[in-house]
Amino acid sequence: MLLLRIVGVLVAITIGAGIVAFLLTRDRRYLHLSWRVTKYAALFALVVLSLMFFERVIVL
């Protein structure tokens, strides 16, 4: 769980830094980077949560 929290904090920092970099430079590639990180982080979270769910179902 500690590893998941660390990954979550790093993802939040990356997304925030991308948005701030876009606001400072007006270069849209930083927004694309933030969007990609958001998509893959959501996919990763969905996979982890589904694995936790199936673990609970199998144990019962």
A tleap script that builds the chain and sets N, CA, C and O, in Angstrom:
source leaprc.protein.ff14SB
mol = sequence {
  NMET LEU LEU LEU ARG ILE VAL GLY VAL LEU
  VAL ALA ILE THR ILE GLY ALA GLY ILE VAL
  ALA PHE LEU LEU THR ARG ASP ARG ARG TYR
  LEU HIE LEU SER TRP ARG VAL THR LYS TYR
  ALA ALA LEU PHE ALA LEU VAL VAL LEU SER
  LEU MET PHE PHE GLU ARG VAL ILE VAL CLEU
}
set mol.1.N position { 0.816 -1.190 0.000 }
set mol.1.CA position { 0.000 0.000 0.000 }
set mol.1.C position { 0.866 1.263 0.000 }
set mol.1.O position { 0.503 2.281 -0.590 }
set mol.2.N position { 2.002 1.176 0.666 }
set mol.2.CA position { 2.897 2.336 0.671 }
set mol.2.C position { 3.367 2.643 -0.743 }
set mol.2.O position { 3.461 3.808 -1.130 }
set mol.3.N position { 3.659 1.613 -1.505 }
set mol.3.CA position { 4.101 1.809 -2.884 }
set mol.3.C position { 3.018 2.484 -3.720 }
set mol.3.O position { 3.316 3.344 -4.548 }
set mol.4.N position { 1.765 2.097 -3.507 }
set mol.4.CA position { 0.666 2.724 -4.250 }
set mol.4.C position { 0.515 4.195 -3.887 }
set mol.4.O position { 0.211 5.020 -4.749 }
set mol.5.N position { 0.723 4.526 -2.628 }
set mol.5.CA position { 0.650 5.935 -2.215 }
set mol.5.C position { 1.775 6.747 -2.832 }
set mol.5.O position { 1.564 7.879 -3.269 }
set mol.6.N position { 2.960 6.178 -2.869 }
set mol.6.CA position { 4.097 6.875 -3.474 }
set mol.6.C position { 3.842 7.106 -4.956 }
set mol.6.O position { 4.098 8.196 -5.469 }
set mol.7.N position { 3.338 6.090 -5.645 }
set mol.7.CA position { 3.020 6.232 -7.072 }
set mol.7.C position { 1.949 7.290 -7.271 }
set mol.7.O position { 2.036 8.088 -8.205 }
set mol.8.N position { 0.937 7.310 -6.406 }
set mol.8.CA position { -0.123 8.310 -6.513 }
set mol.8.C position { 0.397 9.724 -6.344 }
set mol.8.O position { -0.009 10.630 -7.070 }
set mol.9.N position { 1.290 9.916 -5.394 }
set mol.9.CA position { 1.867 11.250 -5.171 }
set mol.9.C position { 2.722 11.655 -6.374 }
set mol.9.O position { 2.665 12.802 -6.816 }
set mol.10.N position { 3.505 10.728 -6.898 }
set mol.10.CA position { 4.332 11.043 -8.067 }
set mol.10.C position { 3.475 11.375 -9.286 }
set mol.10.O position { 3.820 12.264 -10.064 }
set mol.11.N position { 2.369 10.671 -9.454 }
set mol.11.CA position { 1.460 10.966 -10.566 }
set mol.11.C position { 0.859 12.359 -10.405 }
set mol.11.O position { 0.783 13.121 -11.368 }
set mol.12.N position { 0.436 12.687 -9.194 }
set mol.12.CA position { -0.143 14.016 -8.949 }
set mol.12.C position { 0.887 15.116 -9.206 }
set mol.12.O position { 0.557 16.151 -9.783 }
set mol.13.N position { 2.114 14.898 -8.786 }
set mol.13.CA position { 3.175 15.884 -9.031 }
set mol.13.C position { 3.437 16.030 -10.521 }
set mol.13.O position { 3.612 17.144 -11.015 }
set mol.14.N position { 3.465 14.917 -11.239 }
set mol.14.CA position { 3.716 14.956 -12.684 }
set mol.14.C position { 2.611 15.703 -13.422 }
set mol.14.O position { 2.889 16.523 -14.296 }
set mol.15.N position { 1.361 15.420 -13.072 }
set mol.15.CA position { 0.241 16.093 -13.728 }
set mol.15.C position { 0.270 17.591 -13.414 }
set mol.15.O position { 0.088 18.418 -14.308 }
set mol.16.N position { 0.497 17.933 -12.160 }
set mol.16.CA position { 0.561 19.345 -11.779 }
set mol.16.C position { 1.706 20.069 -12.459 }
set mol.16.O position { 1.547 21.203 -12.910 }
set mol.17.N position { 2.860 19.420 -12.536 }
set mol.17.CA position { 4.010 20.048 -13.193 }
set mol.17.C position { 3.743 20.247 -14.683 }
set mol.17.O position { 4.157 21.254 -15.258 }
set mol.18.N position { 3.059 19.302 -15.305 }
set mol.18.CA position { 2.728 19.455 -16.721 }
set mol.18.C position { 1.784 20.618 -16.966 }
set mol.18.O position { 1.937 21.360 -17.936 }
set mol.19.N position { 0.809 20.772 -16.083 }
set mol.19.CA position { -0.134 21.884 -16.242 }
set mol.19.C position { 0.559 23.220 -15.995 }
set mol.19.O position { 0.328 24.185 -16.723 }
set mol.20.N position { 1.402 23.279 -14.977 }
set mol.20.CA position { 2.139 24.520 -14.705 }
set mol.20.C position { 3.086 24.843 -15.860 }
set mol.20.O position { 3.215 26.003 -16.250 }
set mol.21.N position { 3.748 23.824 -16.408 }
set mol.21.CA position { 4.648 24.058 -17.544 }
set mol.21.C position { 3.870 24.574 -18.749 }
set mol.21.O position { 4.363 25.427 -19.488 }
set mol.22.N position { 2.654 24.060 -18.953 }
set mol.22.CA position { 1.835 24.567 -20.050 }
set mol.22.C position { 1.470 26.030 -19.820 }
set mol.22.O position { 1.528 26.840 -20.744 }
set mol.23.N position { 1.094 26.367 -18.589 }
set mol.23.CA position { 0.701 27.742 -18.302 }
set mol.23.C position { 1.869 28.717 -18.476 }
set mol.23.O position { 1.671 29.875 -18.845 }
set mol.24.N position { 3.071 28.243 -18.210 }
set mol.24.CA position { 4.240 29.122 -18.341 }
set mol.24.C position { 4.734 29.236 -19.778 }
set mol.24.O position { 5.188 30.304 -20.188 }
set mol.25.N position { 4.655 28.146 -20.555 }
set mol.25.CA position { 5.237 28.151 -21.890 }
set mol.25.C position { 4.214 28.167 -23.023 }
set mol.25.O position { 4.553 28.486 -24.163 }
set mol.26.N position { 2.957 27.822 -22.714 }
set mol.26.CA position { 1.899 27.684 -23.737 }
set mol.26.C position { 2.245 26.626 -24.780 }
set mol.26.O position { 1.779 26.698 -25.917 }
set mol.27.N position { 3.064 25.641 -24.395 }
set mol.27.CA position { 3.403 24.536 -25.280 }
set mol.27.C position { 2.452 23.378 -24.967 }
set mol.27.O position { 2.457 22.860 -23.850 }
set mol.28.N position { 1.641 22.971 -25.941 }
set mol.28.CA position { 0.578 21.999 -25.705 }
set mol.28.C position { 1.098 20.585 -25.436 }
set mol.28.O position { 0.332 19.735 -24.983 }
set mol.29.N position { 2.357 20.315 -25.697 }
set mol.29.CA position { 2.861 18.964 -25.449 }
set mol.29.C position { 2.861 18.634 -23.963 }
set mol.29.O position { 2.784 17.465 -23.584 }
set mol.30.N position { 2.947 19.664 -23.117 }
set mol.30.CA position { 2.878 19.416 -21.674 }
set mol.30.C position { 1.470 18.988 -21.256 }
set mol.30.O position { 1.312 18.164 -20.355 }
set mol.31.N position { 0.458 19.544 -21.904 }
set mol.31.CA position { -0.910 19.095 -21.643 }
set mol.31.C position { -1.113 17.665 -22.124 }
set mol.31.O position { -1.784 16.872 -21.463 }
set mol.32.N position { -0.537 17.339 -23.267 }
set mol.32.CA position { -0.647 15.972 -23.781 }
set mol.32.C position { 0.036 14.992 -22.828 }
set mol.32.O position { -0.472 13.898 -22.585 }
set mol.33.N position { 1.171 15.385 -22.298 }
set mol.33.CA position { 1.865 14.539 -21.334 }
set mol.33.C position { 1.015 14.338 -20.084 }
set mol.33.O position { 0.891 13.214 -19.597 }
set mol.34.N position { 0.434 15.401 -19.565 }
set mol.34.CA position { -0.416 15.295 -18.381 }
set mol.34.C position { -1.633 14.415 -18.662 }
set mol.34.O position { -2.034 13.620 -17.812 }
set mol.35.N position { -2.211 14.551 -19.828 }
set mol.35.CA position { -3.375 13.742 -20.181 }
set mol.35.C position { -2.999 12.267 -20.282 }
set mol.35.O position { -3.737 11.404 -19.806 }
set mol.36.N position { -1.852 11.970 -20.900 }
set mol.36.CA position { -1.401 10.576 -21.005 }
set mol.36.C position { -1.148 9.966 -19.636 }
set mol.36.O position { -1.539 8.829 -19.372 }
set mol.37.N position { -0.490 10.727 -18.763 }
set mol.37.CA position { -0.222 10.234 -17.407 }
set mol.37.C position { -1.534 9.994 -16.674 }
set mol.37.O position { -1.669 9.005 -15.954 }
set mol.38.N position { -2.508 10.893 -16.850 }
set mol.38.CA position { -3.812 10.721 -16.207 }
set mol.38.C position { -4.508 9.460 -16.699 }
set mol.38.O position { -5.060 8.707 -15.897 }
set mol.39.N position { -4.489 9.220 -18.010 }
set mol.39.CA position { -5.134 8.028 -18.558 }
set mol.39.C position { -4.500 6.754 -18.016 }
set mol.39.O position { -5.202 5.845 -17.575 }
set mol.40.N position { -3.178 6.690 -18.050 }
set mol.40.CA position { -2.514 5.471 -17.604 }
set mol.40.C position { -2.609 5.289 -16.093 }
set mol.40.O position { -2.650 4.155 -15.616 }
set mol.41.N position { -2.645 6.362 -15.344 }
set mol.41.CA position { -2.825 6.256 -13.899 }
set mol.41.C position { -4.222 5.747 -13.569 }
set mol.41.O position { -4.389 4.933 -12.661 }
set mol.42.N position { -5.222 6.219 -14.298 }
set mol.42.CA position { -6.588 5.733 -14.083 }
set mol.42.C position { -6.706 4.261 -14.459 }
set mol.42.O position { -7.379 3.496 -13.767 }
set mol.43.N position { -6.063 3.864 -15.539 }
set mol.43.CA position { -6.071 2.462 -15.944 }
set mol.43.C position { -5.373 1.592 -14.900 }
set mol.43.O position { -5.854 0.510 -14.565 }
set mol.44.N position { -4.255 2.063 -14.396 }
set mol.44.CA position { -3.524 1.338 -13.356 }
set mol.44.C position { -4.365 1.202 -12.095 }
set mol.44.O position { -4.408 0.132 -11.487 }
set mol.45.N position { -5.034 2.283 -11.700 }
set mol.45.CA position { -5.892 2.244 -10.514 }
set mol.45.C position { -7.048 1.283 -10.706 }
set mol.45.O position { -7.417 0.567 -9.776 }
set mol.46.N position { -7.623 1.254 -11.895 }
set mol.46.CA position { -8.715 0.330 -12.191 }
set mol.46.C position { -8.256 -1.119 -12.099 }
set mol.46.O position { -8.969 -1.966 -11.561 }
set mol.47.N position { -7.078 -1.402 -12.618 }
set mol.47.CA position { -6.534 -2.761 -12.553 }
set mol.47.C position { -6.265 -3.168 -11.110 }
set mol.47.O position { -6.607 -4.280 -10.708 }
set mol.48.N position { -5.663 -2.291 -10.335 }
set mol.48.CA position { -5.356 -2.610 -8.932 }
set mol.48.C position { -6.636 -2.823 -8.139 }
set mol.48.O position { -6.731 -3.770 -7.359 }
set mol.49.N position { -7.614 -1.956 -8.328 }
set mol.49.CA position { -8.874 -2.104 -7.603 }
set mol.49.C position { -9.623 -3.363 -8.013 }
set mol.49.O position { -10.238 -4.015 -7.170 }
set mol.50.N position { -9.583 -3.714 -9.288 }
set mol.50.CA position { -10.249 -4.945 -9.712 }
set mol.50.C position { -9.526 -6.173 -9.158 }
set mol.50.O position { -10.176 -7.154 -8.797 }
set mol.51.N position { -8.208 -6.139 -9.085 }
set mol.51.CA position { -7.484 -7.256 -8.471 }
set mol.51.C position { -7.818 -7.387 -6.994 }
set mol.51.O position { -7.966 -8.502 -6.493 }
set mol.52.N position { -7.939 -6.272 -6.290 }
set mol.52.CA position { -8.324 -6.318 -4.882 }
set mol.52.C position { -9.745 -6.861 -4.725 }
set mol.52.O position { -10.021 -7.619 -3.795 }
set mol.53.N position { -10.638 -6.479 -5.626 }
set mol.53.CA position { -12.007 -6.971 -5.587 }
set mol.53.C position { -12.051 -8.481 -5.805 }
set mol.53.O position { -12.725 -9.199 -5.067 }
set mol.54.N position { -11.335 -8.961 -6.817 }
set mol.54.CA position { -11.336 -10.398 -7.105 }
set mol.54.C position { -10.652 -11.186 -5.989 }
set mol.54.O position { -11.008 -12.338 -5.741 }
set mol.55.N position { -9.703 -10.594 -5.333 }
set mol.55.CA position { -9.073 -11.244 -4.194 }
set mol.55.C position { -10.110 -11.449 -3.083 }
set mol.55.O position { -10.162 -12.516 -2.470 }
set mol.56.N position { -10.916 -10.450 -2.831 }
set mol.56.CA position { -11.966 -10.563 -1.809 }
set mol.56.C position { -13.012 -11.600 -2.208 }
set mol.56.O position { -13.488 -12.354 -1.359 }
set mol.57.N position { -13.370 -11.647 -3.478 }
set mol.57.CA position { -14.379 -12.603 -3.940 }
set mol.57.C position { -13.854 -14.029 -3.834 }
set mol.57.O position { -14.590 -14.925 -3.419 }
set mol.58.N position { -12.606 -14.253 -4.197 }
set mol.58.CA position { -12.027 -15.587 -4.149 }
set mol.58.C position { -11.891 -16.079 -2.723 }
set mol.58.O position { -12.104 -17.263 -2.462 }
set mol.59.N position { -11.541 -15.201 -1.791 }
set mol.59.CA position { -11.378 -15.595 -0.400 }
set mol.59.C position { -12.716 -16.015 0.205 }
set mol.59.O position { -12.770 -16.941 1.015 }
set mol.60.N position { -13.780 -15.345 -0.182 }
set mol.60.CA position { -15.095 -15.710 0.362 }
set mol.60.C position { -15.527 -16.998 -0.252 }
set mol.60.O position { -16.608 -17.499 0.059 }
savepdb mol mol.pdb
quit
